[in-house]
Amino acid sequence: MRMILGSAPDIEVVADCGGAQAVRTVLAERPDVVLLDIRMPDVDGVTVLRRLKEAREAPPTAGQPPPTAGQAPPRPAVSMLTTFDSDEYLVRALREGAAGFLLKDTDPEDLVRAVRTLAAGGTALDPSVTSTVIGGYLRTADSAEDATRAVAELTSREREVLALLARGLSNGEIAQRLHLAHGTVKDHVSALLAKLGGINRVQAAVLADRAGLIRITSPPAA
């Protein structure tokens, strides 16, 4: 993976390490994207994801001034790597805010594309995993009534954007579909994610399905 990603002219692999060193390495290197193997021999990827979240949210040490924008802990986009039989881990990762789920045998070009998408603030879901991830999360997510109430707080335009976002469309694709400027769609996405509790795009897709905005089905058989 290091060789594949390093071959892309716009991607620099700043480090690779095991789970036990992951949080310290991320804090030191400040990457834009982190790819976490779910199953590692020392510390599993979901635990690392949770520790990264805790590190970002930790208050300043007593006597220390709050960090400036340039000194703040990094907020990388984190994608999990899986072998498709890790549904329980995937559900846990979704709750911890993972922005992507990729298979370990992802095509090299697709892997590079996914990293670029994550760096740009998007989500990266392997088509083979999407229905399993969303379906597994729905079995343990909040009730449909809660989701419906949350979505009801959005404007009609924000609900339109949410429905398209939940189908996996990028901001650019949503802009084309709704005949809006790209920046306008970006603003709508930021606003609706904030109104829904500061969640990410993957979690928003789950919420949209719970609220009945979309219907997520398994991919057709080959």
C-alpha positions in Angstrom: 0.0 0.0 0.0 2.9 2.4 0.7 4.3 1.7 -2.7 0.9 2.1 -4.4 0.0 5.4 -2.7 3.6 6.7 -3.0 3.5 6.3 -6.7 0.7 9.0 -7.0 2.3 12.4 -7.6 0.0 14.2 -5.2 0.2 11.8 -2.3 2.9 11.5 0.2 3.0 8.6 2.7 4.4 10.2 5.8 4.5 7.1 8.0 3.3 3.5 8.6 3.2 1.8 12.0 1.4 -0.6 14.2 -1.7 0.2 16.3 0.3 0.8 19.5 2.2 3.7 17.8 -0.6 5.0 15.7 -1.9 7.9 17.8 1.6 9.2 18.7 2.6 9.0 15.0 -0.6 10.8 13.8 0.0 13.6 16.3 3.6 13.9 15.2 3.1 13.7 11.5 -0.3 15.4 11.2 -1.5 13.6 8.0 -4.6 14.6 6.1 -5.7 10.9 5.8 -5.2 7.9 7.9 -5.9 4.3 6.8 -6.5 2.0 9.7 -6.4 -1.8 9.5 -9.3 -3.0 11.7 -7.5 -6.1 12.9 -4.0 -5.6 14.1 -2.0 -7.8 16.6 -1.4 -5.2 19.2 -4.2 -2.6 19.2 -7.2 -2.9 16.8 -8.1 -0.1 14.4 -11.3 0.8 16.1 -9.5 1.4 19.4 -7.0 3.6 17.6 -9.8 5.5 16.0 -11.4 6.1 19.4 -8.1 7.2 20.9 -7.5 9.7 18.0 -10.9 11.1 18.7 -10.1 11.5 22.4 -6.8 13.1 21.6 -8.5 15.7 19.4 -11.1 16.5 22.0 -8.8 16.5 25.0 -8.8 19.9 26.8 -5.4 21.8 27.2 -3.2 20.7 30.0 -3.6 22.8 33.2 -1.6 26.0 32.9 -1.2 25.7 29.1 -2.9 28.1 26.8 -5.4 26.7 24.2 -3.7 25.7 21.0 -3.8 28.1 18.0 -5.3 27.0 14.7 -1.8 25.9 13.5 -1.0 24.0 16.7 -4.4 22.3 17.2 -4.3 18.5 17.1 -4.8 17.1 13.6 -8.2 16.1 12.4 -7.4 13.5 9.7 -10.0 11.7 7.7 -9.9 8.1 8.8 -10.8 5.2 6.7 -10.9 1.6 8.0 -9.5 -1.4 6.1 -11.5 -4.6 6.3 -11.8 -8.1 4.9 -15.6 -8.0 4.7 -16.2 -10.3 7.6 -15.8 -7.6 10.2 -19.3 -6.3 10.5 -19.2 -5.8 14.2 -16.0 -3.8 14.0 -17.4 -1.7 11.1 -20.4 -0.7 13.1 -18.2 0.3 16.0 -16.0 2.3 13.7 -19.0 4.1 12.2 -20.1 5.2 15.6 -16.6 6.5 16.3 -16.7 8.7 13.1 -14.9 6.7 10.4 -15.1 8.5 7.1 -14.5 5.4 4.9 -14.5 1.6 4.7 -12.2 0.0 2.1 -11.4 -3.6 1.3 -7.7 -4.7 1.5 -7.8 -5.9 -2.0 -9.1 -2.6 -3.4 -7.8 -1.9 -6.9 -4.7 0.4 -6.7 -6.3 3.1 -8.8 -9.4 3.0 -6.6 -7.3 3.2 -3.5 -5.5 6.3 -4.7 -8.9 7.8 -5.7 -10.3 7.0 -2.3 -7.4 8.8 -0.5 -7.9 11.9 -2.6 -11.6 11.8 -1.8 -11.0 11.5 1.9 -8.4 14.3 1.8 -11.0 16.6 0.1 -13.5 15.9 2.9 -15.6 13.2 1.2 -16.3 9.6 2.1 -14.9 6.4 0.6 -17.1 3.3 0.8 -16.3 0.2 -1.2 -19.5 -0.8 -3.0 -19.1 -4.3 -1.7 -19.1 -3.1 1.9 -21.7 -0.3 1.8 -24.9 -2.3 2.3 -23.3 -4.4 5.0 -22.0 -1.4 6.8 -25.2 0.6 6.7 -27.4 -2.4 7.3 -25.4 -3.5 10.3 -25.4 0.0 11.8 -29.1 0.3 11.3 -29.8 -2.7 13.5 -28.3 -0.8 16.4 -28.8 2.8 15.5 -31.3 5.2 17.1 -35.0 4.8 16.3 -36.6 5.9 13.0 -38.6 8.4 15.0 -35.5 10.1 16.4 -34.0 10.2 12.9 -37.2 11.7 11.5 -37.3 14.4 14.1 -33.6 15.3 13.4 -34.2 15.5 9.7 -37.3 17.6 10.2 -35.1 20.4 11.6 -33.4 20.8 8.2 -34.6 23.1 5.5 -36.2 21.5 2.4 -33.1 22.2 0.4 -30.9 20.6 3.0 -33.1 17.5 3.0 -32.7 17.4 -0.8 -28.9 17.6 -0.4 -28.9 15.0 2.4 -30.9 12.5 0.2 -28.4 12.8 -2.6 -25.4 12.8 -0.2 -26.7 9.6 1.3 -26.8 8.0 -2.2 -23.0 8.5 -2.4 -23.0 11.6 -4.6 -20.1 14.0 -4.2 -20.6 17.7 -3.7 -19.9 18.3 -7.4 -22.5 15.7 -8.5 -25.1 17.1 -6.1 -24.4 20.6 -7.5 -25.1 19.3 -11.0 -28.2 17.4 -10.0 -29.7 20.4 -8.2 -28.3 23.0 -10.6 -26.5 24.8 -7.8 -23.0 26.2 -7.4 -20.4 23.9 -5.9 -19.8 26.3 -3.1 -23.5 26.5 -2.3 -23.7 22.7 -2.0 -20.6 22.7 0.2 -22.3 25.2 2.5 -25.5 23.2 2.6 -23.6 20.0 3.5 -21.6 21.7 6.3 -24.9 23.2 7.7 -26.9 20.0 7.7 -24.1 17.9 9.2 -23.8 20.5 12.0 -27.5 20.5 12.6 -27.5 16.7 12.8 -25.0 16.8 15.6 -21.7 17.3 14.0 -21.8 13.9 12.3 -19.9 12.8 9.1 -21.2 11.9 5.7 -21.4 8.2 6.4 -23.4 8.7 9.6 -25.6 11.2 7.7 -26.4 8.4 5.1 -27.5 6.1 7.9 -29.7 8.9 9.4 -31.2 9.6 6.0 -32.1 6.0 5.6 -33.6 5.8 9.1 -35.7 8.9 8.3 -37.0 7.3 5.1 -35.2 9.7 2.7 -33.6 6.9 0.8 -33.8 3.1 0.6 -30.4 1.3 0.8 -30.4 -2.1 -0.8 -27.8 -4.7 -1.4 -26.0 -4.5 -4.8 -27.4 -6.7 -7.5 -25.9 -10.1 -8.0 -23.4 -10.4 -10.8 
